[in-house]
Amino acid sequence: KNEVEQSPQNLTAQEGEFITINCSYSVGISALHWLQQHPGGGIVSLFMLSSGKKKHGRLIATINIQEKHSSLHITASHPRDSAVYICAVRSQGAQKLVFGQGTRLTINP
Amino acid sequence: DTGVSQDPRHKITKRGQNVTFRCDPISEHNRLYWYRQTLGQGPEFLTYFQNEAQLEKSRLLSDRFSAERPKGSFSTLEIQRTEQGDSAMYLCASSFTGGDSYEQYFGPGTRLTVT
């Protein structure tokens, strides 16, 4: 079993829909990251969080440390949100990131 | 642009050849990371440096792989005697250890194809 599991692996939705991507992890962490990867490979950091909730524009990330679970929400989704969304964790005392497999999101107009 | 840069962006090589990739981190960042990503998978950690010291290496980093960061600035990743299984995107990231921020900033990646 991977240390970081994401669901779903693929998600297709219509423009305007509310999107939720889930991430579960099995180790104690010091931080969890949500990343966005567009075709061509470039990775952009969306959020880094260790507790609670963060919001940036239409994106919201939440984490429940006790349940070892995080969610990424996108409100009023738009075709430009189409990308791969990756959850990654940094274990306590470590520097490297351990990544989930990614969720491929497609938003149709 | 003062982000992380990687060179080359694409590399096609024949099996058995050696290849070298370069990463230039954000200038004030003292930590530099190498990750590898195969198609349809999330990235996997290879190694990281703090300044010029290589502090951790993954078991994925076989004897054919070597990474250096000679002056604590840019880094190189060399793969000797490439194999088809080495085909992947090689990602570099950097971070700064000051304060409580461990945000890692990623470069565009080098896509390696071994034929």
Backbone of each chain as ProteinMPNN parsed JSONL, in Angstrom:
{"seq_chain_A": "KNEVEQSPQNLTAQEGEFITINCSYSVGISALHWLQQHPGGGIVSLFMLSSGKKKHGRLIATINIQEKHSSLHITASHPRDSAVYICAVRSQGAQKLVFGQGTRLTINP", "coords_chain_A": {"N_chain_A": [[0.852, -1.18, 0.0], [0.569, 2.213, -0.899], [2.151, 5.051, 0.669], [0.776, 7.399, 0.335], [-2.379, 7.956, -0.814], [-4.585, 8.748, -3.411], [-7.855, 9.808, -4.417], [-10.553, 10.529, -6.68], [-8.808, 8.637, -9.296], [-9.162, 9.574, -11.824], [-11.176, 12.218, -13.025], [-13.957, 13.597, -14.463], [-15.818, 16.419, -15.256], [-18.481, 18.848, -15.597], [-18.266, 22.255, -16.61], [-18.467, 24.596, -13.997], [-19.199, 22.89, -11.982], [-18.823, 21.672, -8.585], [-15.863, 20.514, -7.276], [-14.214, 17.776, -5.742], [-11.292, 16.406, -4.494], [-9.634, 13.733, -2.998], [-7.264, 12.813, -0.44], [-5.435, 10.444, 1.269], [-3.218, 9.443, 3.862], [-0.576, 7.551, 5.414], [1.364, 7.966, 7.307], [2.912, 9.803, 10.055], [2.924, 13.279, 9.694], [4.618, 16.377, 8.87], [3.826, 18.301, 7.14], [1.462, 18.823, 4.486], [1.144, 18.895, 1.001], [-0.553, 20.332, -1.745], [-0.435, 20.072, -5.191], [-0.264, 21.231, -8.582], [-0.223, 19.998, -11.85], [0.371, 20.676, -15.131], [-0.118, 19.605, -18.587], [2.957, 18.77, -20.161], [4.492, 19.014, -17.97], [5.261, 20.936, -15.922], [5.208, 21.731, -12.478], [3.201, 23.228, -10.062], [2.967, 24.683, -6.909], [0.124, 24.59, -4.911], [-1.014, 24.632, -2.314], [0.314, 24.486, 1.004], [-0.106, 22.789, 3.922], [-0.609, 22.19, 7.426], [-2.535, 21.984, 9.272], [-6.076, 22.416, 9.713], [-7.554, 24.614, 7.424], [-7.189, 26.073, 4.197], [-7.608, 28.748, 1.872], [-7.66, 29.824, -1.469], [-8.607, 31.934, -3.776], [-10.725, 30.198, -5.91], [-10.078, 27.806, -4.884], [-9.919, 25.44, -2.25], [-8.378, 23.97, 0.51], [-8.353, 21.353, 2.842], [-7.462, 19.754, 5.917], [-7.376, 16.897, 8.012], [-5.805, 15.97, 10.664], [-5.951, 13.963, 12.591], [-7.449, 11.98, 11.317], [-5.829, 11.526, 9.198], [-6.195, 12.65, 6.584], [-6.899, 14.57, 3.7], [-8.519, 17.074, 1.74], [-9.027, 18.532, -1.459], [-10.776, 21.161, -2.792], [-12.55, 22.525, -5.518], [-14.303, 25.286, -6.424], [-16.955, 26.358, -8.607], [-15.954, 25.263, -11.106], [-13.738, 25.426, -13.947], [-12.812, 25.096, -17.416], [-10.058, 25.702, -17.592], [-9.08, 24.718, -15.256], [-8.444, 22.147, -15.706], [-6.174, 19.62, -15.249], [-3.504, 17.728, -13.713], [-3.782, 16.894, -10.384], [-1.893, 16.724, -7.517], [-1.214, 15.188, -4.471], [1.038, 15.526, -1.798], [3.188, 14.508, 0.867], [5.17, 15.528, 3.638], [7.057, 13.745, 5.76], [7.332, 13.605, 9.353], [10.272, 15.014, 10.536], [11.56, 14.598, 8.153], [12.797, 15.681, 4.917], [12.216, 15.214, 2.273], [9.576, 14.942, -0.178], [6.759, 12.8, -0.333], [4.785, 11.455, -2.763], [1.383, 11.258, -3.938], [-0.426, 9.387, -6.451], [-1.661, 11.092, -8.142], [-4.455, 12.94, -9.478], [-6.282, 13.047, -12.33], [-7.892, 15.672, -13.677], [-10.564, 16.702, -15.658], [-12.294, 19.298, -17.043], [-15.123, 19.952, -18.706], [-16.43, 22.24, -21.164]], "CA_chain_A": [[0.0, 0.0, 0.0], [1.354, 3.434, -0.934], [2.007, 5.929, 1.834], [-0.167, 8.458, -0.017], [-3.381, 7.466, -1.763], [-5.525, 9.772, -3.859], [-9.045, 9.373, -5.138], [-10.416, 9.466, -7.67], [-7.629, 8.757, -10.16], [-9.602, 10.39, -12.95], [-12.437, 12.89, -12.735], [-14.451, 14.462, -15.535], [-16.981, 17.17, -14.777], [-18.911, 19.969, -16.427], [-17.93, 23.595, -16.117], [-19.336, 25.113, -12.947], [-19.413, 21.924, -10.907], [-17.971, 21.669, -7.391], [-14.952, 19.375, -7.409], [-13.494, 17.341, -4.536], [-10.248, 15.386, -4.65], [-9.273, 13.278, -1.66], [-5.914, 12.304, -0.209], [-5.224, 9.783, 2.557], [-1.818, 9.09, 4.055], [-0.466, 6.558, 6.489], [2.465, 8.279, 8.223], [2.842, 11.101, 10.702], [3.48, 14.258, 8.767], [4.787, 17.754, 9.319], [3.092, 19.151, 6.207], [0.876, 18.2, 3.291], [1.146, 19.827, -0.122], [-1.335, 20.093, -2.963], [0.315, 20.552, -6.349], [-0.968, 21.154, -9.853], [0.7, 19.709, -12.948], [-0.239, 20.792, -16.447], [0.591, 18.86, -19.643], [4.284, 19.353, -20.362], [5.255, 18.628, -16.793], [5.529, 21.898, -14.865], [4.451, 21.552, -11.236], [2.995, 24.459, -9.308], [2.457, 24.438, -5.58], [-1.129, 25.281, -4.636], [-1.147, 24.809, -0.87], [1.054, 23.691, 1.974], [-0.835, 22.946, 5.168], [-0.358, 21.221, 8.482], [-3.759, 21.874, 10.063], [-7.177, 23.293, 9.361], [-8.102, 24.892, 6.102], [-6.663, 27.246, 3.499], [-8.405, 29.106, 0.696], [-7.022, 30.745, -2.401], [-9.522, 32.055, -4.908], [-11.748, 29.159, -5.95], [-9.51, 26.571, -4.342], [-9.942, 25.289, -0.793], [-7.748, 22.731, 0.966], [-8.595, 21.055, 4.248], [-6.728, 18.596, 6.41], [-7.752, 16.347, 9.31], [-4.576, 15.27, 11.072], [-6.315, 12.741, 13.334], [-7.907, 10.976, 10.361], [-4.815, 11.417, 8.143], [-6.959, 12.838, 5.361], [-6.989, 15.937, 3.202], [-9.327, 17.254, 0.539], [-8.882, 19.745, -2.274], [-12.044, 21.5, -3.415], [-12.567, 23.603, -6.511], [-15.66, 25.788, -6.638], [-17.218, 26.961, -9.919], [-14.848, 24.767, -11.927], [-13.577, 26.025, -15.272], [-11.922, 24.257, -18.226], [-8.63, 25.948, -17.324], [-8.673, 23.936, -14.074], [-8.066, 20.804, -16.155], [-4.77, 19.379, -14.925], [-3.32, 16.659, -12.732], [-3.626, 17.418, -9.029], [-1.066, 15.766, -6.783], [-1.052, 15.364, -3.03], [2.354, 15.073, -1.351], [3.375, 14.725, 2.294], [6.518, 15.536, 4.204], [6.999, 13.048, 7.044], [7.975, 14.287, 10.48], [11.722, 14.86, 10.567], [12.124, 14.38, 6.816], [12.75, 16.82, 4.014], [11.692, 14.844, 0.965], [8.144, 14.776, -0.336], [6.237, 11.529, -0.843], [3.68, 11.889, -3.601], [0.336, 10.382, -4.414], [-0.376, 9.073, -7.877], [-2.251, 12.178, -8.908], [-5.829, 12.868, -9.972], [-6.416, 13.774, -13.602], [-9.174, 16.381, -13.715], [-10.96, 17.296, -16.941], [-13.519, 20.091, -16.94], [-15.667, 20.193, -20.051], [-17.225, 23.474, -21.237]], "C_chain_A": [[0.896, 1.24, 0.0], [1.115, 4.257, 0.318], [0.96, 7.002, 1.591], [-1.102, 7.932, -1.098], [-4.334, 8.593, -2.116], [-6.731, 9.124, -4.518], [-9.876, 10.584, -5.53], [-9.125, 9.622, -8.466], [-7.931, 9.629, -11.368], [-10.962, 10.986, -12.61], [-12.77, 13.798, -13.902], [-15.725, 15.131, -15.061], [-17.312, 18.269, -15.77], [-18.502, 21.279, -15.771], [-18.955, 24.05, -15.089], [-19.535, 24.157, -11.788], [-18.42, 22.115, -9.769], [-17.167, 20.372, -7.406], [-14.317, 19.061, -6.056], [-12.524, 16.237, -4.905], [-9.752, 15.031, -3.253], [-7.87, 12.696, -1.607], [-5.856, 11.691, 1.186], [-3.765, 9.369, 2.664], [-1.683, 8.258, 5.321], [0.618, 6.875, 7.504], [2.194, 9.583, 8.948], [3.535, 12.131, 9.834], [3.725, 15.589, 9.471], [4.083, 18.718, 8.377], [2.546, 18.318, 5.058], [0.798, 19.271, 2.216], [0.127, 19.375, -1.169], [-0.628, 20.804, -4.105], [-0.532, 20.383, -7.598], [0.059, 20.935, -10.957], [-0.061, 19.748, -14.266], [0.516, 19.925, -17.439], [1.908, 19.547, -19.969], [5.125, 19.258, -19.114], [5.38, 19.615, -15.671], [4.614, 21.716, -13.665], [4.411, 22.872, -10.496], [2.419, 24.094, -7.945], [1.189, 25.259, -5.363], [-1.248, 25.621, -3.149], [-0.098, 23.967, -0.147], [0.32, 23.885, 3.295], [-0.512, 21.848, 6.148], [-1.557, 21.099, 9.414], [-4.826, 22.739, 9.422], [-7.48, 23.391, 7.888], [-7.402, 26.106, 5.524], [-7.491, 27.471, 2.251], [-7.612, 30.068, -0.155], [-7.893, 30.805, -3.64], [-10.611, 31.0, -4.847], [-11.27, 27.824, -5.375], [-9.532, 26.594, -2.817], [-9.268, 23.96, -0.458], [-8.006, 22.571, 2.445], [-7.766, 19.839, 4.643], [-7.258, 18.208, 7.779], [-6.593, 15.457, 9.748], [-4.911, 13.951, 11.77], [-6.718, 11.624, 12.376], [-6.92, 10.764, 9.23], [-5.478, 11.543, 6.763], [-6.987, 14.318, 5.009], [-7.874, 15.95, 1.965], [-8.955, 18.557, -0.133], [-10.214, 19.969, -2.972], [-11.822, 22.618, -4.427], [-14.015, 24.03, -6.684], [-15.749, 26.414, -8.034], [-16.121, 26.556, -10.918], [-14.91, 25.315, -13.355], [-12.653, 25.126, -16.087], [-10.434, 24.49, -17.971], [-8.146, 25.265, -16.055], [-8.24, 22.526, -14.459], [-6.562, 20.632, -16.004], [-4.711, 18.11, -14.08], [-3.051, 17.31, -11.383], [-2.97, 16.337, -8.178], [-0.993, 16.171, -5.316], [0.333, 14.829, -2.649], [2.503, 15.382, 0.133], [4.861, 14.755, 2.623], [6.409, 14.918, 5.597], [7.711, 13.855, 8.11], [9.468, 13.986, 10.48], [12.364, 14.681, 9.21], [12.041, 15.66, 6.002], [12.091, 16.473, 2.686], [10.168, 14.794, 0.997], [7.847, 13.372, -0.841], [4.911, 11.847, -1.521], [2.621, 10.812, -3.774], [0.462, 10.218, -5.915], [-0.909, 10.2, -8.743], [-3.682, 11.887, -9.306], [-5.908, 13.698, -11.233], [-7.815, 14.353, -13.687], [-9.392, 16.976, -15.097], [-12.282, 18.019, -16.735], [-13.968, 20.421, -18.362], [-16.529, 21.458, -20.067], [-18.709, 23.166, -21.364]], "O_chain_A": [[1.848, 1.33, 0.775], [0.058, 4.19, 0.944], [0.32, 7.468, 2.534], [-0.658, 7.514, -2.167], [-4.829, 9.304, -1.241], [-6.641, 8.042, -5.098], [-9.907, 11.571, -4.795], [-8.426, 10.626, -8.328], [-7.057, 10.336, -11.87], [-11.796, 10.333, -11.983], [-11.976, 14.657, -14.286], [-16.614, 14.472, -14.522], [-16.526, 18.579, -16.665], [-18.408, 21.387, -14.548], [-20.16, 23.906, -15.29], [-19.992, 24.565, -10.72], [-17.327, 22.647, -9.959], [-17.721, 19.28, -7.532], [-13.929, 19.966, -5.317], [-12.895, 15.255, -5.549], [-9.484, 15.909, -2.432], [-7.359, 12.161, -2.591], [-6.191, 12.349, 2.171], [-3.147, 8.988, 1.669], [-2.561, 8.263, 6.185], [0.785, 6.133, 8.471], [1.356, 10.378, 8.522], [4.616, 11.877, 9.301], [3.134, 15.889, 10.508], [3.771, 19.843, 8.77], [3.083, 17.267, 4.709], [0.43, 20.414, 2.488], [-0.026, 18.182, -1.433], [-0.27, 21.977, -4.003], [-1.4, 19.513, -7.668], [1.09, 21.607, -10.995], [-0.994, 18.979, -14.495], [1.658, 19.543, -17.183], [1.966, 20.774, -20.046], [6.345, 19.406, -19.178], [5.589, 19.196, -14.533], [3.401, 21.565, -13.812], [5.427, 23.544, -10.322], [1.492, 23.29, -7.848], [1.173, 26.467, -5.598], [-1.547, 26.758, -2.782], [0.313, 22.904, -0.611], [0.139, 25.018, 3.743], [-0.185, 20.725, 5.766], [-1.593, 20.204, 10.259], [-4.525, 23.676, 8.683], [-7.642, 22.386, 7.196], [-7.061, 27.045, 6.243], [-8.008, 26.531, 1.647], [-6.978, 30.997, 0.345], [-7.925, 29.875, -4.447], [-11.338, 30.908, -3.858], [-12.003, 26.835, -5.392], [-9.217, 27.6, -2.181], [-9.562, 22.939, -1.081], [-7.896, 23.526, 3.214], [-7.418, 19.007, 3.806], [-7.556, 19.068, 8.607], [-6.43, 14.338, 9.262], [-4.234, 12.944, 11.563], [-6.375, 10.462, 12.591], [-7.144, 9.904, 8.377], [-5.34, 10.672, 5.903], [-7.084, 15.189, 5.873], [-7.963, 14.961, 1.237], [-8.616, 19.545, 0.518], [-10.723, 19.082, -3.657], [-11.019, 23.526, -4.217], [-14.863, 23.216, -7.052], [-14.765, 26.925, -8.568], [-15.45, 27.411, -11.495], [-15.978, 25.621, -13.885], [-11.793, 24.456, -15.515], [-9.633, 23.567, -18.119], [-6.944, 25.227, -15.792], [-7.723, 21.788, -13.62], [-5.777, 21.4, -16.56], [-5.736, 17.501, -13.775], [-2.187, 18.179, -11.267], [-3.428, 15.195, -8.127], [-0.747, 17.328, -4.976], [0.744, 13.778, -3.141], [2.003, 16.402, 0.608], [5.682, 14.102, 1.978], [5.768, 15.47, 6.491], [8.577, 14.679, 7.816], [9.871, 12.824, 10.429], [13.59, 14.618, 9.112], [11.316, 16.594, 6.347], [11.48, 17.33, 2.047], [9.555, 14.628, 2.052], [8.58, 12.823, -1.664], [4.022, 12.442, -0.913], [2.917, 9.617, -3.759], [1.324, 10.814, -6.561], [-0.637, 10.251, -9.943], [-4.075, 10.73, -9.455], [-5.638, 14.899, -11.219], [-8.8, 13.619, -13.761], [-8.525, 17.662, -15.638], [-13.267, 17.42, -16.305], [-13.258, 21.091, -19.112], [-17.265, 21.726, -19.117], [-19.526, 24.084, -21.438]]}, "seq_chain_B": "DTGVSQDPRHKITKRGQNVTFRCDPISEHNRLYWYRQTLGQGPEFLTYFQNEAQLEKSRLLSDRFSAERPKGSFSTLEIQRTEQGDSAMYLCASSFTGGDSYEQYFGPGTRLTVT", "coords_chain_B": {"N_chain_B": [[13.248, 35.784, -15.389], [13.088, 34.238, -12.273], [12.774, 31.685, -11.345], [13.066, 28.086, -10.753], [15.263, 26.503, -12.949], [15.793, 24.143, -15.59], [17.92, 22.119, -17.569], [18.794, 19.976, -20.283], [15.445, 20.52, -21.678], [14.321, 18.442, -22.983], [15.552, 15.185, -23.763], [16.8, 12.828, -25.903], [18.168, 9.687, -26.069], [20.379, 6.976, -26.85], [20.249, 3.621, -25.706], [22.606, 2.741, -23.277], [24.2, 4.975, -23.493], [25.645, 7.846, -21.826], [24.098, 10.406, -19.877], [23.635, 13.802, -18.86], [22.048, 16.046, -16.688], [21.084, 19.357, -15.841], [20.345, 21.519, -13.101], [19.258, 24.637, -12.045], [18.714, 26.248, -9.136], [16.38, 28.43, -7.366], [17.924, 31.44, -6.436], [18.528, 32.093, -3.679], [17.946, 29.781, -2.366], [18.761, 27.074, -0.277], [18.361, 24.369, -0.276], [18.112, 21.597, -2.447], [16.394, 19.413, -4.581], [16.017, 16.277, -6.238], [13.714, 14.583, -8.265], [11.969, 11.826, -9.779], [9.699, 11.104, -12.367], [7.546, 8.83, -13.731], [5.433, 7.924, -16.505], [2.085, 8.636, -15.859], [2.308, 8.356, -13.162], [2.904, 9.581, -9.789], [5.562, 11.858, -8.812], [8.768, 10.538, -7.69], [11.049, 10.482, -5.017], [14.518, 11.119, -5.419], [17.056, 12.241, -4.527], [18.546, 14.63, -2.214], [20.059, 17.828, -1.562], [21.654, 19.854, 0.867], [22.91, 22.91, 0.731], [26.128, 22.224, -0.413], [26.202, 19.628, 0.38], [25.23, 16.28, 0.036], [22.513, 14.962, 1.404], [20.612, 12.923, 1.54], [19.818, 9.914, -0.117], [17.803, 8.082, -2.341], [16.868, 4.597, -2.515], [16.241, 4.148, -5.081], [18.148, 5.348, -6.54], [20.426, 4.091, -8.298], [23.743, 2.627, -8.739], [24.404, 3.648, -11.173], [23.58, 6.198, -11.245], [24.455, 9.51, -10.461], [24.703, 12.419, -8.479], [25.527, 15.839, -8.116], [26.406, 18.84, -6.363], [28.326, 21.084, -6.584], [29.156, 23.706, -5.678], [27.204, 24.454, -4.051], [25.269, 25.704, -5.477], [24.104, 25.406, -8.529], [23.029, 22.138, -9.675], [23.955, 18.88, -10.865], [22.739, 15.966, -12.48], [23.719, 12.842, -13.3], [23.36, 10.112, -15.465], [24.64, 7.036, -16.06], [25.338, 4.675, -18.654], [22.686, 4.341, -19.811], [19.393, 2.925, -19.522], [16.351, 1.518, -20.903], [14.386, 1.657, -18.993], [15.019, 3.936, -17.644], [13.75, 6.002, -18.816], [11.885, 8.821, -18.313], [10.435, 11.671, -16.598], [12.557, 13.992, -15.227], [12.653, 15.787, -12.387], [13.467, 18.806, -10.764], [13.665, 20.517, -7.682], [13.608, 23.301, -5.413], [14.243, 24.727, -2.159], [13.981, 26.889, 0.73], [15.395, 27.047, 3.918], [14.82, 28.852, 5.884], [12.868, 30.397, 8.488], [9.497, 29.171, 8.842], [8.916, 28.014, 6.506], [8.701, 25.453, 4.232], [8.272, 25.258, 1.603], [8.468, 23.823, -1.558], [9.806, 24.604, -4.679], [9.27, 23.932, -8.007], [11.091, 23.0, -10.955], [10.756, 23.014, -14.603], [11.283, 20.473, -15.482], [13.134, 17.728, -16.994], [12.671, 15.821, -19.739], [13.428, 12.564, -20.35], [14.104, 10.283, -22.88], [14.877, 7.042, -23.607], [16.098, 5.151, -26.147]], "CA_chain_B": [[12.544, 34.781, -14.594], [13.995, 33.803, -11.219], [12.35, 30.384, -10.862], [13.979, 26.967, -10.946], [15.398, 26.177, -14.367], [16.415, 22.857, -15.866], [18.43, 22.029, -18.931], [17.84, 20.386, -21.307], [14.051, 20.207, -21.401], [14.099, 17.11, -23.557], [16.769, 14.498, -24.16], [16.618, 11.496, -26.455], [19.468, 9.047, -26.117], [20.343, 5.531, -27.104], [20.583, 2.762, -24.566], [24.039, 2.59, -23.073], [24.871, 6.273, -23.471], [25.57, 8.625, -20.587], [23.435, 11.702, -20.01], [23.77, 14.695, -17.7], [21.046, 17.105, -16.606], [21.461, 20.449, -14.947], [19.282, 22.259, -12.424], [19.622, 25.892, -11.378], [17.625, 26.552, -8.194], [16.186, 29.834, -7.006], [19.276, 31.773, -5.986], [18.759, 32.081, -2.233], [17.517, 28.506, -1.801], [19.893, 26.239, 0.093], [18.054, 22.95, -0.473], [17.821, 21.223, -3.829], [15.859, 18.053, -4.612], [15.771, 15.627, -7.529], [12.636, 13.598, -8.28], [11.738, 11.196, -11.078], [8.279, 10.828, -12.577], [7.22, 8.037, -14.914], [4.133, 8.263, -17.072], [0.896, 8.244, -15.108], [2.607, 8.2, -11.742], [3.403, 10.758, -9.102], [7.016, 11.879, -8.703], [9.429, 9.763, -6.632], [12.264, 11.134, -4.531], [15.81, 10.521, -5.749], [18.111, 12.697, -3.638], [18.503, 16.054, -1.959], [21.258, 18.511, -1.077], [21.605, 21.11, 1.608], [24.142, 23.541, 0.218], [26.816, 21.282, -1.305], [26.184, 18.295, 0.98], [24.149, 15.386, -0.353], [22.091, 14.473, 2.705], [19.801, 11.714, 1.475], [19.699, 9.284, -1.437], [16.826, 7.007, -2.4], [17.343, 3.323, -3.066], [16.03, 4.202, -6.533], [19.348, 5.922, -7.146], [21.383, 2.992, -8.425], [25.145, 3.022, -8.946], [24.543, 4.339, -12.462], [23.143, 7.577, -11.056], [25.223, 10.318, -9.518], [24.286, 13.814, -8.436], [26.482, 16.723, -7.449], [26.089, 20.27, -6.227], [29.699, 21.382, -6.152], [29.355, 24.965, -4.966], [25.972, 24.78, -3.349], [24.342, 26.47, -6.311], [23.466, 24.502, -9.468], [23.269, 20.719, -9.465], [23.892, 18.022, -12.04], [22.358, 14.567, -12.292], [24.26, 12.058, -14.402], [22.975, 8.702, -15.573], [25.584, 6.306, -16.908], [24.854, 3.425, -19.289], [21.237, 4.451, -19.698], [18.532, 1.786, -19.839], [15.033, 1.993, -21.3], [13.644, 1.942, -17.769], [15.36, 5.273, -17.134], [12.897, 6.978, -19.485], [11.037, 9.457, -17.3], [10.639, 13.106, -16.398], [13.408, 14.249, -14.072], [12.231, 17.073, -11.833], [14.302, 19.423, -9.743], [12.953, 21.492, -6.86], [14.47, 23.927, -4.412], [13.535, 25.331, -1.038], [14.796, 27.658, 1.661], [15.073, 26.526, 5.243], [14.568, 29.913, 6.835], [11.514, 30.538, 8.994], [8.766, 27.912, 8.903], [8.458, 27.665, 5.168], [9.405, 24.381, 3.551], [7.7, 25.204, 0.273], [9.388, 23.435, -2.612], [9.496, 25.2, -5.971], [9.689, 22.954, -9.006], [11.467, 23.385, -12.301], [9.89, 22.476, -15.653], [11.593, 19.072, -15.729], [13.833, 17.236, -18.19], [12.068, 14.55, -20.166], [14.422, 11.671, -20.945], [13.645, 9.112, -23.626], [15.971, 6.14, -23.951], [15.614, 4.282, -27.239]], "C_chain_B": [[13.488, 34.226, -13.537], [13.571, 32.474, -10.629], [13.435, 29.344, -11.05], [14.052, 26.656, -12.438], [16.124, 24.848, -14.515], [16.818, 22.802, -17.336], [19.063, 20.65, -19.163], [16.393, 20.094, -20.89], [13.696, 18.818, -21.92], [15.438, 16.516, -23.95], [16.376, 13.122, -24.672], [17.997, 10.88, -26.593], [19.307, 7.565, -26.401], [20.794, 4.781, -25.856], [22.093, 2.599, -24.474], [24.814, 3.887, -23.03], [24.747, 6.907, -22.092], [24.862, 9.945, -20.858], [23.644, 12.495, -18.726], [22.737, 15.797, -17.801], [21.526, 18.151, -15.608], [20.221, 21.095, -14.348], [19.876, 23.507, -11.787], [18.48, 26.277, -10.455], [17.41, 28.059, -8.09], [17.396, 30.256, -6.171], [19.482, 31.703, -4.476], [18.376, 30.752, -1.569], [18.711, 27.596, -1.514], [19.618, 24.755, -0.076], [17.646, 22.705, -1.918], [17.478, 19.741, -3.855], [15.781, 17.567, -6.061], [14.677, 14.579, -7.329], [12.551, 13.016, -9.688], [10.257, 10.856, -11.177], [8.095, 10.037, -13.857], [5.77, 8.288, -15.28], [2.99, 7.746, -16.215], [1.104, 8.068, -13.619], [2.963, 9.54, -11.117], [4.921, 10.718, -9.049], [7.518, 11.012, -7.558], [10.74, 10.451, -6.286], [13.507, 10.369, -4.974], [16.88, 10.918, -4.728], [17.893, 14.157, -3.299], [19.804, 16.549, -1.354], [20.851, 19.653, -0.157], [22.953, 21.769, 1.373], [24.849, 22.523, -0.679], [26.759, 19.848, -0.796], [24.961, 17.497, 0.517], [23.702, 14.64, 0.9], [21.258, 13.2, 2.658], [19.743, 11.229, 0.038], [18.689, 8.156, -1.358], [17.488, 5.718, -2.892], [17.109, 3.241, -4.569], [17.295, 4.653, -7.25], [20.427, 4.837, -7.195], [22.785, 3.542, -8.65], [25.34, 3.774, -10.259], [24.18, 5.816, -12.359], [24.099, 8.29, -10.105], [24.763, 11.762, -9.618], [25.327, 14.605, -7.668], [25.902, 18.118, -7.339], [27.356, 20.934, -5.703], [29.876, 22.679, -5.364], [28.091, 25.388, -4.241], [25.017, 25.62, -4.161], [23.641, 25.513, -7.27], [23.815, 23.06, -9.128], [23.235, 19.995, -10.801], [23.489, 16.61, -11.614], [22.843, 13.808, -13.514], [23.738, 10.635, -14.323], [23.956, 8.043, -16.537], [24.917, 5.054, -17.465], [23.333, 3.356, -19.207], [20.53, 3.175, -20.156], [17.154, 2.332, -20.196], [14.175, 2.333, -20.083], [13.97, 3.289, -17.147], [14.506, 6.357, -17.78], [11.876, 7.524, -18.502], [11.215, 10.963, -17.401], [11.469, 13.266, -15.134], [13.15, 15.682, -13.608], [13.21, 17.534, -10.762], [13.426, 20.407, -8.963], [13.936, 22.111, -5.889], [13.614, 24.543, -3.313], [14.536, 26.06, -0.155], [14.404, 27.266, 3.062], [14.816, 27.608, 6.28], [13.118, 29.965, 7.269], [10.815, 29.198, 9.069], [8.301, 27.458, 7.539], [9.305, 26.56, 4.589], [8.847, 24.193, 2.148], [8.772, 24.799, -0.722], [8.895, 24.008, -3.939], [10.111, 24.315, -7.054], [10.119, 23.621, -10.308], [10.562, 22.707, -13.31], [10.163, 21.005, -15.968], [12.413, 18.844, -16.985], [13.219, 15.894, -18.541], [13.111, 13.733, -20.901], [13.731, 10.505, -21.64], [14.856, 8.295, -24.026], [15.467, 5.144, -24.988], [16.482, 3.024, -27.386]], "O_chain_B": [[14.587, 33.784, -13.872], [13.968, 32.153, -9.509], [14.56, 29.652, -11.445], [13.025, 26.557, -13.109], [16.954, 24.476, -13.685], [16.153, 23.356, -18.211], [19.814, 20.189, -18.303], [16.162, 19.48, -19.848], [12.862, 18.119, -21.344], [16.34, 17.219, -24.405], [15.713, 12.35, -23.981], [18.896, 11.488, -27.173], [18.237, 6.987, -26.214], [21.611, 5.263, -25.072], [22.767, 2.35, -25.473], [25.96, 3.911, -22.581], [23.871, 6.556, -21.302], [25.006, 10.53, -21.932], [23.808, 11.926, -17.647], [22.564, 16.41, -18.854], [22.268, 17.86, -14.67], [19.183, 21.205, -15.001], [20.877, 23.435, -11.075], [17.389, 26.6, -10.925], [18.163, 28.851, -8.655], [17.84, 29.51, -5.297], [20.551, 31.277, -4.039], [18.471, 30.616, -0.349], [19.558, 27.372, -2.378], [20.55, 23.952, -0.026], [16.93, 23.501, -2.526], [18.162, 18.919, -3.246], [15.516, 18.342, -6.981], [14.699, 13.801, -6.375], [12.999, 13.627, -10.657], [9.64, 10.389, -10.219], [8.443, 10.505, -14.941], [4.985, 8.796, -14.479], [2.935, 6.561, -15.886], [0.187, 7.678, -12.897], [3.28, 10.504, -11.813], [5.514, 9.653, -9.222], [6.804, 10.775, -6.583], [11.448, 10.941, -7.166], [13.55, 9.14, -4.915], [17.531, 10.058, -4.135], [17.155, 14.857, -3.992], [20.547, 15.798, -0.722], [19.842, 20.325, -0.376], [23.997, 21.248, 1.767], [24.238, 22.006, -1.614], [27.226, 18.938, -1.48], [23.825, 17.966, 0.591], [24.427, 13.782, 1.404], [21.203, 12.467, 3.645], [19.633, 12.02, -0.899], [18.713, 7.361, -0.418], [18.51, 5.74, -3.578], [17.684, 2.395, -5.254], [17.481, 4.369, -8.433], [21.226, 4.686, -6.271], [22.99, 4.753, -8.739], [26.344, 4.465, -10.432], [24.441, 6.591, -13.279], [24.498, 7.741, -9.078], [24.47, 12.262, -10.704], [25.926, 14.119, -6.709], [25.032, 18.519, -8.112], [27.444, 21.298, -4.531], [30.698, 22.72, -4.449], [27.937, 26.55, -3.864], [24.066, 26.187, -3.622], [22.672, 24.863, -6.876], [24.766, 22.791, -8.393], [22.578, 20.433, -11.746], [23.853, 16.136, -10.538], [22.428, 14.097, -14.636], [23.683, 10.034, -13.25], [24.078, 8.453, -17.692], [24.048, 4.458, -16.829], [22.768, 2.437, -18.614], [20.996, 2.457, -21.041], [16.818, 3.463, -19.845], [13.323, 3.218, -20.157], [13.281, 3.736, -16.23], [14.532, 7.508, -17.343], [11.092, 6.769, -17.927], [12.029, 11.463, -18.178], [11.115, 12.729, -14.084], [13.394, 16.646, -14.333], [13.707, 16.739, -9.965], [12.548, 21.052, -9.537], [14.971, 21.523, -5.576], [12.434, 24.838, -3.504], [15.749, 25.883, -0.266], [13.218, 27.16, 3.373], [14.613, 27.294, 7.452], [12.227, 29.614, 6.496], [11.459, 28.183, 9.332], [7.406, 26.621, 7.422], [10.52, 26.716, 4.467], [8.934, 23.108, 1.574], [9.864, 25.368, -0.729], [7.715, 23.906, -4.273], [11.299, 23.996, -7.023], [9.586, 24.657, -10.705], [9.697, 21.915, -12.937], [9.363, 20.36, -16.645], [12.396, 19.65, -17.915], [13.243, 14.954, -17.746], [13.62, 14.148, -21.942], [12.881, 9.83, -21.058], [15.756, 8.793, -24.702], [14.527, 4.391, -24.736], [16.218, 2.189, -28.251]]}, "name": "protein", "num_of_chains": 2, "seq": "KNEVEQSPQNLTAQEGEFITINCSYSVGISALHWLQQHPGGGIVSLFMLSSGKKKHGRLIATINIQEKHSSLHITASHPRDSAVYICAVRSQGAQKLVFGQGTRLTINPDTGVSQDPRHKITKRGQNVTFRCDPISEHNRLYWYRQTLGQGPEFLTYFQNEAQLEKSRLLSDRFSAERPKGSFSTLEIQRTEQGDSAMYLCASSFTGGDSYEQYFGPGTRLTVT"}
